[in-house]
Amino acid sequence: MIDDRDKDLRELKWFAHFDGNNWYAKRNIRKDNGERSVISMHQQIKGKPIGNREIDHVDGNGLNNKRDNLRFVTHRQNMLNKKIYSNNSSGFTGVSFHKASGKWRAYARGKTCILIDIGIFERKSEAVKAYKKFKEENYQI
């Protein structure tokens, strides 16, 4: 999906690439020095990110390359917007069933991927609420 102002991109030869989590539109290019390379449609539309920035698809759909769905973010911000894993037992990021206690656990990952325990809760809804509150207080998207 692209905006009308990017309709010229439809004339180029794109292929679908699955990175293990999501599908992206990509194409082969030849650099000025003759080397072959690959560029993503979202990068061709937004331009090359500067510094530690990445291009994020707001809705999580790697094939939705409409300009209002693309934004520059840090890697950390991008990870906060990723899809829920297929083996997720709760249906919510940062919440899982804690078998030992028979309750719901809320958790997050710190900067160095260290697990941060937010707490154990009787109800899943309480764990979800605690995770969302923690995320709002500690992370900016």
Buried (B, 14 or more C-beta within 10 A) or exposed (E): EBEEEBEEBEEEEBEEBEEEEBEBBBBEEEEEEEEEEEBBBBBBBBEEBEEEBBBBBBEBBBBBBBEEBBBBBBEBBBBBBEEEEEEEEBEBBBBBEBEEEEBBBBBBEEEEEEEEEBBBBEEBEBBBBBBBEBBEEEEEB
